[in-house]
């Protein structure tokens, strides 16, 4: 009687166990399918502020998930100018359909100077950041970089005559400053272009101002000479008040007695 009862109990329990096993296996299988369908992604921010690049990434992932199309994503970037809005100078987006892996790579330009831009008529102005690709960015870019400690030195000011921020000047100044070593660029306090298109640079050497007159041309050649002069003067612990490089063949250096 005991054996029959045990056998009956076993027969009743067995289907329940099999049902539970089936349910567990089915749940694992479903979870596995969902996991396989999920697109993983990775981002490389480069010099970009992570807040801006991260926001852009979320928008692009949302766009990609609709049709799983990289073409649609890139079209959206161009159409909505998302790269400009998020301070991106270049980007690469790759997708591995086998691994379902989406990889975003961003790069952002280096900030060079603060610029005061005057609107037509010269009555109103706004501030912008000149970056190393020659474009003008909203000042928010500087704020984001500083917040994330990706910019830890003061940017020099670029002073121009009212309404004189034309493309040639913008390109020439960008090329000149971007070509400077960062150690020298940190010494810049102000870059001035006057009405005659002559360049003057104000350096901050040991917290003392030093005015450099570069004239209207040969700026690259003169900058090479200036770097050597400044390096020599710093080694000698002398601070020139004026460095005149108007004539590239004749360098005039003047000192202030109180320094």
Beta strands, then each sheet from edge to edge (+ up, - down):
strand 1: 40-44
strand 2: 90-96
strand 3: 101-107
strand 4: 111-118
strand 5: 125-131
strand 6: 136-138
strand 7: 156-159
strand 8: 188-193
strand 9: 199-205
strand 10: 208-215
strand 11: 240-247
strand 12: 250-255
sheet 1: 1+ 3+ 2-
sheet 2: 6+ 5- 4+ 7+ 8+ 9- 10+ 11+ 12-
end
